[in-house]
Amino acid sequence: MYIVKKDFFVLFRIIISCITAILTVFFISSLLGEDLLKNNDVIDKLKNLSNQITTQLNGEIDRRIAQLGEIPEMDPYKKFYCVELAKEIHDISFMSEKQKILFDTYNVRDFENRLKFLLMYTKASDVNSLLEEIETVKRELKNTVNIIEKKKNRMLRQRIAYIVFFVVLWIFFFLYYSRGIIFKKTS
């Protein structure tokens, strides 16, 4: 019976030290202004967005433009082609805007100005300017992927640091509780 009681107290100390370490890590992170649960969700969102943008850059953009077909020479068909091309550019450029929304750097005016340029090029049936805009969007998406990777790596390092901090605190609290501070040992 003594061995079972001793094992129960060891298990109890492990659980109590784990709970204390968790609460301490969350308390310290909240004092530092970090929300660990939100950061974990943001890391997942950044991974998904990075994968989507990388897929678009690895040939999906070119496939979407190739689906529009050849550039027509006649004006009503050329204008329709420009409208479809502008729609594709708008859809593709929205991915970089998702990154700005995640990082709270979204600027509505900048997005509106880009749409005005797209509409201006569409009204003028300026296919060459729209194709140049695609190259600009591709460069912007590459920069967006780099920014996402930097932010994601920083957040992953931060998460690893908190995990290491938790383990150190868990060991500290287990040793602290095992010394008989909370539970007095009777001889």
C-alpha positions in Angstrom: 0.0 0.0 0.0 2.9 2.3 0.7 4.4 1.8 -2.8 1.0 2.6 -4.4 0.7 5.7 -2.3 4.2 6.8 -3.2 3.6 6.3 -6.9 0.4 8.2 -6.7 2.2 11.2 -5.1 4.9 11.1 -7.8 2.2 11.1 -10.5 0.4 13.9 -8.7 3.6 15.9 -8.5 4.2 15.4 -12.3 0.7 16.6 -13.1 0.8 19.6 -10.7 4.2 20.6 -12.0 3.0 20.4 -15.6 -0.1 22.5 -14.9 2.0 25.1 -13.0 4.6 25.2 -15.9 1.8 25.7 -18.4 0.1 28.5 -16.4 3.5 30.2 -15.9 4.3 30.1 -19.6 0.9 31.5 -20.6 1.2 34.1 -17.9 4.7 35.3 -19.0 3.7 35.2 -22.7 0.6 37.3 -22.0 2.8 39.8 -20.1 5.0 40.0 -23.2 1.9 40.6 -25.3 2.0 37.2 -27.2 -1.1 35.1 -27.7 0.4 31.6 -28.1 -2.8 30.0 -29.4 -3.4 32.8 -31.9 0.3 32.5 -33.0 -0.2 28.8 -33.7 -3.3 29.5 -35.9 -1.3 32.2 -37.7 1.5 29.8 -38.5 -1.0 27.4 -40.0 -2.6 30.2 -42.1 0.8 31.3 -43.3 1.8 27.8 -44.3 -1.5 27.5 -46.3 -1.1 30.9 -48.0 2.6 30.2 -48.8 1.6 26.9 -50.4 -1.2 28.6 -52.5 1.1 31.3 -53.7 3.9 28.9 -54.5 1.5 26.8 -56.5 0.4 29.9 -58.4 4.0 30.9 -59.2 5.0 27.4 -60.3 3.0 27.5 -63.5 -0.6 28.0 -62.4 -0.6 31.6 -63.4 0.7 30.8 -66.9 -1.9 28.0 -67.2 -4.7 30.4 -66.2 -3.6 32.9 -68.8 -3.1 30.2 -71.5 -6.7 29.1 -70.9 -7.9 32.5 -72.1 -6.6 31.5 -75.6 -4.9 33.7 -78.2 -5.1 37.4 -78.1 -7.8 38.5 -80.6 -7.1 41.3 -83.1 -10.6 42.7 -83.4 -11.8 45.2 -81.0 -14.9 43.8 -79.3 -13.2 40.4 -78.8 -10.0 42.1 -77.7 -11.9 44.1 -75.1 -13.6 40.9 -73.8 -10.1 39.2 -73.6 -8.8 42.2 -71.6 -11.7 42.0 -69.2 -11.0 38.3 -68.6 -7.3 39.0 -68.3 -7.9 41.8 -65.8 -10.2 39.4 -63.8 -7.4 36.8 -63.6 -4.9 39.5 -62.6 -7.2 40.7 -59.9 -7.8 37.1 -58.5 -4.0 36.4 -58.5 -3.1 39.8 -56.9 -5.6 39.2 -54.1 -3.3 36.5 -52.7 -0.7 39.1 -51.8 -3.5 41.1 -50.2 -4.3 38.1 -48.0 -0.8 38.3 -46.6 -1.3 42.0 -45.9 -4.5 41.3 -44.1 -2.8 38.7 -41.9 -0.1 41.1 -41.0 -2.5 44.0 -40.5 -0.8 46.1 -43.2 -3.7 46.1 -45.7 -4.2 49.4 -47.4 -7.6 49.8 -49.2 -6.4 52.8 -51.2 -3.5 50.9 -52.7 -5.8 48.1 -53.7 -8.3 50.5 -55.2 -5.6 52.3 -57.2 -4.5 48.9 -58.7 -8.1 48.2 -59.7 -8.3 51.6 -61.3 -5.2 50.9 -63.4 -6.6 47.5 -64.4 -9.9 49.1 -65.4 -8.1 51.8 -67.4 -6.1 49.2 -69.3 -9.2 47.2 -69.9 -11.1 50.1 -71.3 -8.2 51.0 -73.6 -7.9 47.3 -74.6 -4.2 47.5 -73.7 -3.2 43.9 -73.6 0.6 44.7 -73.3 0.1 46.8 -70.2 -2.0 44.0 -68.7 0.7 41.4 -69.4 3.2 43.7 -67.8 0.9 44.0 -64.8 1.0 40.2 -64.6 4.8 40.3 -64.3 4.5 42.9 -61.6 2.0 40.7 -59.7 4.4 37.7 -60.1 7.2 39.8 -58.5 4.9 40.9 -55.8 3.9 37.3 -55.1 7.6 36.3 -54.9 8.2 39.1 -52.4 5.1 38.0 -50.5 6.4 34.4 -50.2 9.7 35.7 -48.8 7.9 37.9 -46.2 5.6 35.0 -45.2 8.6 32.7 -44.8 10.5 35.2 -42.7 7.5 35.7 -40.4 6.7 32.0 -40.3 10.3 31.2 -39.3 10.3 33.8 -36.6 7.1 32.5 -35.2 8.3 28.9 -35.3 11.5 29.9 -33.4 9.4 31.7 -30.9 7.1 28.6 -30.5 10.2 26.4 -30.0 11.6 28.8 -27.4 8.3 28.6 -25.5 8.3 24.8 -25.6 11.9 24.7 -24.3 10.9 27.3 -21.6 8.0 25.1 -20.7 10.2 22.0 -20.3 12.7 23.8 -18.2 9.9 25.2 -16.0 8.3 21.7 -15.7 11.5 20.2 -14.5 12.1 23.1 -12.1 8.6 22.8 -10.6 8.8 19.1 -10.4 12.0 19.3 -8.5 10.6 22.1 -6.4 7.5 20.1 -5.5 9.5 16.9 -4.9 11.7 18.6 -2.3 8.8 18.6 0.1 8.0 22.3 -0.1 4.3 21.6 -0.8 4.1 18.1 0.6 6.0 17.7 3.8 7.8 14.4 4.1 7.2 12.5 7.2 10.0 10.4 8.4 
